[in-house]
């Protein structure tokens, strides 16, 4: 094992890394990679204000993720929310 500055590398560094181009390709193949949007970006996609998106989160009407202290939305979840609200025309 190669030593860096007199310390042993972490076990994570010696195994296959979960980051980098290889993992990104695997995620794309599996369909797991989806862009995460902030509240501002989600409100722009929905064409609404930030306050509306925050209310959707508080009422748990839209799926979201916590990334540390931040709230993030998958683009596909926002698009699904829009599609679920579609009302067909009568004629």
N, CA, C and O atoms as a Tinker XYZ file with bonds, in Angstrom:
   364  protein
     1  N      0.831000   -1.182000    0.000000    73     2
     2  CA     0.000000    0.000000    0.000000    64     1     3
     3  C      0.874000    1.244000    0.000000    63     2     4     5
     4  O      1.874000    1.333000    0.713000    81     3
     5  N      0.470000    2.182000   -0.810000    73     3     6
     6  CA     1.222000    3.429000   -0.866000    64     5     7
     7  C      0.850000    4.309000    0.315000    63     6     8     9
     8  O     -0.318000    4.415000    0.690000    81     7
     9  N      1.858000    4.933000    0.889000    73     7    10
    10  CA     1.599000    5.822000    2.012000    64     9    11
    11  C      1.628000    7.266000    1.530000    63    10    12    13
    12  O      2.457000    7.660000    0.710000    81    11
    13  N      0.708000    8.026000    2.060000    73    11    14
    14  CA     0.639000    9.437000    1.725000    64    13    15
    15  C      0.964000   10.208000    2.986000    63    14    16    17
    16  O      0.223000   10.146000    3.967000    81    15
    17  N      2.075000   10.939000    2.965000    73    15    18
    18  CA     2.510000   11.744000    4.113000    64    17    19
    19  C      2.610000   10.900000    5.382000    63    18    20    21
    20  O      2.263000   11.363000    6.468000    81    19
    21  N      3.080000    9.675000    5.245000    73    19    22
    22  CA     3.326000    8.837000    6.399000    64    21    23
    23  C      2.085000    8.167000    6.974000    63    22    24    25
    24  O      2.181000    7.450000    7.970000    81    23
    25  N      0.916000    8.388000    6.364000    73    23    26
    26  CA    -0.296000    7.747000    6.862000    64    25    27
    27  C     -0.779000    6.710000    5.858000    63    26    28    29
    28  O     -0.523000    6.805000    4.657000    81    27
    29  N     -1.475000    5.734000    6.381000    73    27    30
    30  CA    -2.057000    4.739000    5.495000    64    29    31
    31  C     -3.291000    5.343000    4.826000    63    30    32    33
    32  O     -4.011000    6.116000    5.459000    81    31
    33  N     -3.548000    5.010000    3.573000    73    31    34
    34  CA    -4.759000    5.508000    2.923000    64    33    35
    35  C     -5.992000    4.884000    3.559000    63    34    36    37
    36  O     -5.936000    3.774000    4.089000    81    35
    37  N     -7.076000    5.590000    3.503000    73    35    38
    38  CA    -8.304000    5.070000    4.090000    64    37    39
    39  C     -8.793000    3.858000    3.300000    63    38    40    41
    40  O     -8.482000    3.737000    2.115000    81    39
    41  N     -9.549000    2.963000    3.927000    73    39    42
    42  CA   -10.056000    1.793000    3.222000    64    41    43
    43  C    -10.919000    2.171000    2.020000    63    42    44    45
    44  O    -10.961000    1.445000    1.027000    81    43
    45  N    -11.597000    3.292000    2.112000    73    43    46
    46  CA   -12.441000    3.718000    1.004000    64    45    47
    47  C    -11.590000    4.034000   -0.208000    63    46    48    49
    48  O    -11.973000    3.725000   -1.337000    81    47
    49  N    -10.427000    4.654000    0.018000    73    47    50
    50  CA    -9.555000    5.026000   -1.091000    64    49    51
    51  C     -8.936000    3.804000   -1.754000    63    50    52    53
    52  O     -8.609000    3.855000   -2.939000    81    51
    53  N     -8.766000    2.706000   -1.022000    73    51    54
    54  CA    -8.147000    1.528000   -1.605000    64    53    55
    55  C     -9.141000    0.695000   -2.397000    63    54    56    57
    56  O     -8.755000    0.012000   -3.345000    81    55
    57  N    -10.394000    0.738000   -2.030000    73    55    58
    58  CA   -11.428000    0.024000   -2.781000    64    57    59
    59  C    -11.899000    0.894000   -3.926000    63    58    60    61
    60  O    -11.449000    2.028000   -4.091000    81    59
    61  N    -12.823000    0.341000   -4.727000    73    59    62
    62  CA   -13.404000    1.117000   -5.808000    64    61    63
    63  C    -14.178000    2.293000   -5.247000    63    62    64    65
    64  O    -15.005000    2.132000   -4.348000    81    63
    65  N    -13.916000    3.447000   -5.764000    73    63    66
    66  CA   -14.557000    4.650000   -5.264000    64    65    67
    67  C    -15.992000    4.726000   -5.752000    63    66    68    69
    68  O    -16.303000    4.263000   -6.850000    81    67
    69  N    -16.877000    5.313000   -4.937000    73    67    70
    70  CA   -18.263000    5.486000   -5.345000    64    69    71
    71  C    -18.443000    6.764000   -6.142000    63    70    72    73
    72  O    -19.535000    7.035000   -6.640000    81    71
    73  N    -17.389000    7.548000   -6.269000    73    71    74
    74  CA   -17.455000    8.789000   -7.011000    64    73    75
    75  C    -16.610000    8.668000   -8.265000    63    74    76    77
    76  O    -15.765000    7.780000   -8.372000    81    75
    77  N    -16.837000    9.545000   -9.192000    73    75    78
    78  CA   -16.030000    9.574000  -10.397000    64    77    79
    79  C    -16.813000    9.126000  -11.607000    63    78    80    81
    80  O    -17.998000    8.810000  -11.509000    81    79
    81  N    -16.151000    9.098000  -12.753000    73    79    82
    82  CA   -16.847000    8.793000  -13.998000    64    81    83
    83  C    -17.409000    7.381000  -14.054000    63    82    84    85
    84  O    -18.453000    7.161000  -14.668000    81    83
    85  N    -16.732000    6.410000  -13.421000    73    83    86
    86  CA   -17.223000    5.035000  -13.477000    64    85    87
    87  C    -18.576000    4.900000  -12.791000    63    86    88    89
    88  O    -19.493000    4.288000  -13.337000    81    87
    89  N    -18.701000    5.472000  -11.593000    73    87    90
    90  CA   -19.961000    5.367000  -10.857000    64    89    91
    91  C    -21.054000    6.155000  -11.561000    63    90    92    93
    92  O    -22.215000    5.747000  -11.561000    81    91
    93  N    -20.688000    7.284000  -12.162000    73    91    94
    94  CA   -21.678000    8.090000  -12.868000    64    93    95
    95  C    -22.239000    7.312000  -14.048000    63    94    96    97
    96  O    -23.439000    7.381000  -14.317000    81    95
    97  N    -21.389000    6.568000  -14.761000    73    95    98
    98  CA   -21.860000    5.758000  -15.879000    64    97    99
    99  C    -22.787000    4.655000  -15.392000    63    98   100   101
   100  O    -23.808000    4.379000  -16.022000    81    99
   101  N    -22.437000    4.019000  -14.267000    73    99   102
   102  CA   -23.300000    2.971000  -13.721000    64   101   103
   103  C    -24.658000    3.530000  -13.311000    63   102   104   105
   104  O    -25.683000    2.892000  -13.548000    81   103
   105  N    -24.679000    4.712000  -12.697000    73   103   106
   106  CA   -25.942000    5.320000  -12.296000    64   105   107
   107  C    -26.793000    5.660000  -13.506000    63   106   108   109
   108  O    -28.011000    5.489000  -13.472000    81   107
   109  N    -26.166000    6.141000  -14.582000    73   107   110
   110  CA   -26.919000    6.461000  -15.787000    64   109   111
   111  C    -27.506000    5.203000  -16.397000    63   110   112   113
   112  O    -28.637000    5.215000  -16.882000    81   111
   113  N    -26.750000    4.122000  -16.376000    73   111   114
   114  CA   -27.255000    2.847000  -16.914000    64   113   115
   115  C    -28.434000    2.348000  -16.106000    63   114   116   117
   116  O    -29.391000    1.822000  -16.675000    81   115
   117  N    -28.388000    2.500000  -14.806000    73   115   118
   118  CA   -29.458000    2.023000  -13.930000    64   117   119
   119  C    -30.631000    3.005000  -13.877000    63   118   120   121
   120  O    -31.685000    2.670000  -13.337000    81   119
   121  N    -30.468000    4.188000  -14.416000    73   119   122
   122  CA   -31.528000    5.185000  -14.371000    64   121   123
   123  C    -31.640000    5.879000  -13.024000    63   122   124   125
   124  O    -32.675000    6.476000  -12.726000    81   123
   125  N    -30.603000    5.814000  -12.207000    73   123   126
   126  CA   -30.665000    6.395000  -10.874000    64   125   127
   127  C    -30.264000    7.856000  -10.852000    63   126   128   129
   128  O    -30.587000    8.581000   -9.911000    81   127
   129  N    -29.561000    8.291000  -11.886000    73   127   130
   130  CA   -29.054000    9.660000  -11.865000    64   129   131
   131  C    -30.152000   10.612000  -12.303000    63   130   132   133
   132  O    -30.691000   10.494000  -13.403000    81   131
   133  N    -30.469000   11.534000  -11.451000    73   131   134
   134  CA   -31.498000   12.520000  -11.723000    64   133   135
   135  C    -31.036000   13.827000  -11.093000    63   134   136   137
   136  O    -30.517000   13.836000   -9.977000    81   135
   137  N    -31.222000   14.904000  -11.795000    73   135   138
   138  CA   -30.743000   16.194000  -11.306000    64   137   139
   139  C    -31.517000   16.611000  -10.060000    63   138   140   141
   140  O    -32.742000   16.497000  -10.019000    81   139
   141  N    -30.809000   17.090000   -9.055000    73   139   142
   142  CA   -31.439000   17.589000   -7.845000    64   141   143
   143  C    -31.615000   19.096000   -7.965000    63   142   144   145
   144  O    -30.689000   19.816000   -8.337000    81   143
   145  N    -32.809000   19.557000   -7.645000    73   143   146
   146  CA   -33.148000   20.970000   -7.757000    64   145   147
   147  C    -33.281000   21.592000   -6.380000    63   146   148   149
   148  O    -33.726000   20.939000   -5.436000    81   147
   149  N    -32.899000   22.842000   -6.266000    73   147   150
   150  CA   -33.128000   23.596000   -5.036000    64   149   151
   151  C    -34.572000   24.091000   -5.042000    63   150   152   153
   152  O    -35.296000   23.899000   -6.019000    81   151
   153  N    -34.983000   24.722000   -3.959000    73   151   154
   154  CA   -36.335000   25.264000   -3.877000    64   153   155
   155  C    -36.547000   26.323000   -4.957000    63   154   156   157
   156  O    -37.608000   26.376000   -5.579000    81   155
   157  N    -35.549000   27.155000   -5.177000    73   155   158
   158  CA   -35.653000   28.207000   -6.198000    64   157   159
   159  C    -35.792000   27.579000   -7.586000    63   158   160   161
   160  O    -36.635000   28.000000   -8.377000    81   159
   161  N    -34.964000   26.568000   -7.881000    73   159   162
   162  CA   -35.027000   25.921000   -9.186000    64   161   163
   163  C    -36.345000   25.180000   -9.379000    63   162   164   165
   164  O    -36.918000   25.213000  -10.468000    81   163
   165  N    -36.832000   24.513000   -8.336000    73   163   166
   166  CA   -38.117000   23.810000   -8.431000    64   165   167
   167  C    -39.253000   24.799000   -8.670000    63   166   168   169
   168  O    -40.176000   24.513000   -9.433000    81   167
   169  N    -39.189000   25.964000   -8.021000    73   167   170
   170  CA   -40.231000   26.969000   -8.231000    64   169   171
   171  C    -40.186000   27.508000   -9.658000    63   170   172   173
   172  O    -41.227000   27.839000  -10.225000    81   171
   173  N    -38.997000   27.600000  -10.241000    73   171   174
   174  CA   -38.882000   28.033000  -11.629000    64   173   175
   175  C    -39.459000   26.995000  -12.578000    63   174   176   177
   176  O    -40.126000   27.349000  -13.550000    81   175
   177  N    -39.208000   25.705000  -12.307000    73   175   178
   178  CA   -39.760000   24.634000  -13.146000    64   177   179
   179  C    -41.283000   24.633000  -13.058000    63   178   180   181
   180  O    -41.970000   24.449000  -14.062000    81   179
   181  N    -41.801000   24.837000  -11.854000    73   179   182
   182  CA   -43.252000   24.846000  -11.656000    64   181   183
   183  C    -43.895000   26.156000  -12.102000    63   182   184   185
   184  O    -45.103000   26.212000  -12.333000    81   183
   185  N    -43.098000   27.194000  -12.221000    73   183   186
   186  CA   -43.635000   28.501000  -12.583000    64   185   187
   187  C    -44.385000   29.152000  -11.434000    63   186   188   189
   188  O    -45.365000   29.868000  -11.643000    81   187
   189  N    -43.914000   28.896000  -10.217000    73   187   190
   190  CA   -44.552000   29.436000   -9.013000    64   189   191
   191  C    -43.505000   30.150000   -8.166000    63   190   192   193
   192  O    -42.346000   30.267000   -8.565000    81   191
   193  N    -43.912000   30.616000   -7.020000    73   191   194
   194  CA   -42.982000   31.236000   -6.088000    64   193   195
   195  C    -42.378000   30.214000   -5.148000    63   194   196   197
   196  O    -42.850000   29.081000   -5.044000    81   195
   197  N    -41.322000   30.635000   -4.466000    73   195   198
   198  CA   -40.660000   29.761000   -3.492000    64   197   199
   199  C    -41.610000   29.366000   -2.365000    63   198   200   201
   200  O    -41.567000   28.238000   -1.873000    81   199
   201  N    -42.452000   30.286000   -1.968000    73   199   202
   202  CA   -43.359000   30.033000   -0.849000    64   201   203
   203  C    -44.284000   28.852000   -1.135000    63   202   204   205
   204  O    -44.570000   28.059000   -0.237000    81   203
   205  N    -44.753000   28.728000   -2.376000    73   203   206
   206  CA   -45.623000   27.614000   -2.757000    64   205   207
   207  C    -44.882000   26.280000   -2.625000    63   206   208   209
   208  O    -45.432000   25.302000   -2.118000    81   207
   209  N    -43.629000   26.251000   -3.087000    73   207   210
   210  CA   -42.839000   25.019000   -3.002000    64   209   211
   211  C    -42.587000   24.659000   -1.541000    63   210   212   213
   212  O    -42.657000   23.486000   -1.173000    81   211
   213  N    -42.295000   25.655000   -0.709000    73   211   214
   214  CA   -42.103000   25.387000    0.721000    64   213   215
   215  C    -43.384000   24.842000    1.357000    63   214   216   217
   216  O    -43.324000   23.987000    2.241000    81   215
   217  N    -44.539000   25.335000    0.910000    73   215   218
   218  CA   -45.811000   24.823000    1.425000    64   217   219
   219  C    -46.037000   23.378000    0.989000    63   218   220   221
   220  O    -46.547000   22.569000    1.765000    81   219
   221  N    -45.658000   23.046000   -0.257000    73   219   222
   222  CA   -45.765000   21.660000   -0.726000    64   221   223
   223  C    -44.928000   20.731000    0.146000    63   222   224   225
   224  O    -45.350000   19.617000    0.456000    81   223
   225  N    -43.754000   21.185000    0.537000    73   223   226
   226  CA   -42.886000   20.390000    1.410000    64   225   227
   227  C    -43.511000   20.246000    2.792000    63   226   228   229
   228  O    -43.549000   19.148000    3.347000    81   227
   229  N    -43.997000   21.344000    3.345000    73   227   230
   230  CA   -44.583000   21.309000    4.692000    64   229   231
   231  C    -45.804000   20.398000    4.738000    63   230   232   233
   232  O    -46.039000   19.724000    5.741000    81   231
   233  N    -46.580000   20.377000    3.660000    73   231   234
   234  CA   -47.774000   19.532000    3.589000    64   233   235
   235  C    -47.461000   18.140000    3.046000    63   234   236   237
   236  O    -48.351000   17.300000    2.915000    81   235
   237  N    -46.181000   17.904000    2.731000    73   235   238
   238  CA   -45.713000   16.621000    2.186000    64   237   239
   239  C    -46.498000   16.206000    0.948000    63   238   240   241
   240  O    -46.888000   15.048000    0.799000    81   239
   241  N    -46.720000   17.166000    0.070000    73   239   242
   242  CA   -47.449000   16.906000   -1.169000    64   241   243
   243  C    -46.514000   16.608000   -2.328000    63   242   244   245
   244  O    -46.969000   16.223000   -3.404000    81   243
   245  N    -45.211000   16.780000   -2.126000    73   243   246
   246  CA   -44.216000   16.507000   -3.164000    64   245   247
   247  C    -43.033000   15.796000   -2.511000    63   246   248   249
   248  O    -42.618000   16.173000   -1.415000    81   247
   249  N    -42.482000   14.766000   -3.171000    73   247   250
   250  CA   -41.320000   14.082000   -2.603000    64   249   251
   251  C    -40.096000   15.005000   -2.587000    63   250   252   253
   252  O    -39.890000   15.796000   -3.507000    81   251
   253  N    -39.301000   14.893000   -1.540000    73   251   254
   254  CA   -38.099000   15.707000   -1.436000    64   253   255
   255  C    -37.027000   14.936000   -0.684000    63   254   256   257
   256  O    -37.296000   13.904000   -0.069000    81   255
   257  N    -35.810000   15.457000   -0.744000    73   255   258
   258  CA   -34.658000   14.856000   -0.072000    64   257   259
   259  C    -33.986000   15.916000    0.783000    63   258   260   261
   260  O    -33.956000   17.095000    0.429000    81   259
   261  N    -33.449000   15.480000    1.909000    73   259   262
   262  CA   -32.599000   16.351000    2.711000    64   261   263
   263  C    -31.158000   16.038000    2.333000    63   262   264   265
   264  O    -30.723000   14.890000    2.424000    81   263
   265  N    -30.432000   17.042000    1.916000    73   263   266
   266  CA   -29.006000   16.922000    1.651000    64   265   267
   267  C    -28.345000   17.828000    2.681000    63   266   268   269
   268  O    -28.170000   19.028000    2.468000    81   267
   269  N    -27.986000   17.217000    3.800000    73   267   270
   270  CA   -27.518000   18.017000    4.930000    64   269   271
   271  C    -28.685000   18.832000    5.450000    63   270   272   273
   272  O    -29.722000   18.275000    5.811000    81   271
   273  N    -28.525000   20.134000    5.491000    73   271   274
   274  CA   -29.613000   20.988000    5.964000    64   273   275
   275  C    -30.477000   21.508000    4.823000    63   274   276   277
   276  O    -31.443000   22.233000    5.061000    81   275
   277  N    -30.144000   21.151000    3.597000    73   275   278
   278  CA   -30.843000   21.667000    2.427000    64   277   279
   279  C    -31.941000   20.718000    1.958000    63   278   280   281
   280  O    -31.832000   19.503000    2.121000    81   279
   281  N    -32.984000   21.273000    1.381000    73   279   282
   282  CA   -34.062000   20.492000    0.789000    64   281   283
   283  C    -33.841000   20.484000   -0.713000    63   282   284   285
   284  O    -33.643000   21.534000   -1.324000    81   283
   285  N    -33.876000   19.298000   -1.306000    73   283   286
   286  CA   -33.673000   19.150000   -2.738000    64   285   287
   287  C    -34.765000   18.274000   -3.337000    63   286   288   289
   288  O    -35.350000   17.435000   -2.652000    81   287
   289  N    -35.030000   18.477000   -4.614000    73   287   290
   290  CA   -36.080000   17.749000   -5.329000    64   289   291
   291  C    -35.475000   17.113000   -6.568000    63   290   292   293
   292  O    -34.636000   17.716000   -7.237000    81   291
   293  N    -35.900000   15.904000   -6.869000    73   291   294
   294  CA   -35.512000   15.293000   -8.135000    64   293   295
   295  C    -36.345000   15.927000   -9.235000    63   294   296   297
   296  O    -37.535000   16.187000   -9.054000    81   295
   297  N    -35.723000   16.171000  -10.361000    73   295   298
   298  CA   -36.428000   16.757000  -11.493000    64   297   299
   299  C    -37.594000   15.869000  -11.899000    63   298   300   301
   300  O    -38.666000   16.376000  -12.231000    81   299
   301  N    -37.406000   14.555000  -11.878000    73   299   302
   302  CA   -38.481000   13.635000  -12.255000    64   301   303
   303  C    -39.653000   13.714000  -11.277000    63   302   304   305
   304  O    -40.802000   13.563000  -11.691000    81   303
   305  N    -39.389000   13.947000   -9.984000    73   303   306
   306  CA   -40.472000   14.091000   -9.004000    64   305   307
   307  C    -41.275000   15.359000   -9.242000    63   306   308   309
   308  O    -42.497000   15.364000   -9.090000    81   307
   309  N    -40.589000   16.438000   -9.616000    73   307   310
   310  CA   -41.291000   17.695000   -9.906000    64   309   311
   311  C    -42.147000   17.525000  -11.158000    63   310   312   313
   312  O    -43.289000   17.982000  -11.203000    81   311
   313  N    -41.590000   16.864000  -12.173000    73   311   314
   314  CA   -42.352000   16.618000  -13.399000    64   313   315
   315  C    -43.546000   15.706000  -13.129000    63   314   316   317
   316  O    -44.615000   15.903000  -13.706000    81   315
   317  N    -43.376000   14.708000  -12.256000    73   315   318
   318  CA   -44.483000   13.810000  -11.901000    64   317   319
   319  C    -45.576000   14.573000  -11.149000    63   318   320   321
   320  O    -46.763000   14.308000  -11.338000    81   319
   321  N    -45.173000   15.521000  -10.296000    73   319   322
   322  CA   -46.145000   16.338000   -9.576000    64   321   323
   323  C    -46.981000   17.147000  -10.561000    63   322   324   325
   324  O    -48.196000   17.259000  -10.401000    81   323
   325  N    -46.337000   17.705000  -11.570000    73   323   326
   326  CA   -47.059000   18.473000  -12.588000    64   325   327
   327  C    -48.010000   17.558000  -13.362000    63   326   328   329
   328  O    -49.162000   17.920000  -13.601000    81   327
   329  N    -47.535000   16.386000  -13.751000    73   327   330
   330  CA   -48.360000   15.440000  -14.508000    64   329   331
   331  C    -49.557000   14.947000  -13.705000    63   330   332   333
   332  O    -50.634000   14.731000  -14.262000    81   331
   333  N    -49.374000   14.769000  -12.402000    73   331   334
   334  CA   -50.459000   14.279000  -11.549000    64   333   335
   335  C    -51.584000   15.303000  -11.425000    63   334   336   337
   336  O    -52.720000   14.939000  -11.120000    81   335
   337  N    -51.282000   16.566000  -11.655000    73   335   338
   338  CA   -52.293000   17.607000  -11.547000    64   337   339
   339  C    -53.025000   17.885000  -12.836000    63   338   340   341
   340  O    -53.850000   18.797000  -12.899000    81   339
   341  N    -52.733000   17.101000  -13.882000    73   339   342
   342  CA   -53.338000   17.317000  -15.184000    64   341   343
   343  C    -54.823000   16.960000  -15.141000    63   342   344   345
   344  O    -55.215000   15.920000  -14.610000    81   343
   345  N    -55.631000   17.839000  -15.709000    73   343   346
   346  CA   -57.076000   17.604000  -15.817000    64   345   347
   347  C    -57.415000   17.569000  -17.297000    63   346   348   349
   348  O    -57.123000   18.513000  -18.031000    81   347
   349  N    -58.026000   16.490000  -17.729000    73   347   350
   350  CA   -58.382000   16.316000  -19.135000    64   349   351
   351  C    -59.565000   17.197000  -19.499000    63   350   352   353
   352  O    -60.429000   17.467000  -18.665000    81   351
   353  N    -59.597000   17.640000  -20.738000    73   351   354
   354  CA   -60.704000   18.436000  -21.248000    64   353   355
   355  C    -61.945000   17.562000  -21.421000    63   354   356   357
   356  O    -61.829000   16.362000  -21.670000    81   355
   357  N    -63.119000   18.152000  -21.292000    73   355   358
   358  CA   -64.365000   17.404000  -21.437000    64   357   359
   359  C    -64.663000   17.078000  -22.898000    63   358   360   361
   360  O    -65.271000   16.051000  -23.199000    81   359
   361  N    -64.238000   17.946000  -23.793000    73   359   362
   362  CA   -64.542000   17.708000  -25.215000    64   361   363
   363  C    -63.304000   17.565000  -26.019000    63   362   364
   364  O    -63.375000   17.361000  -27.231000    81   363
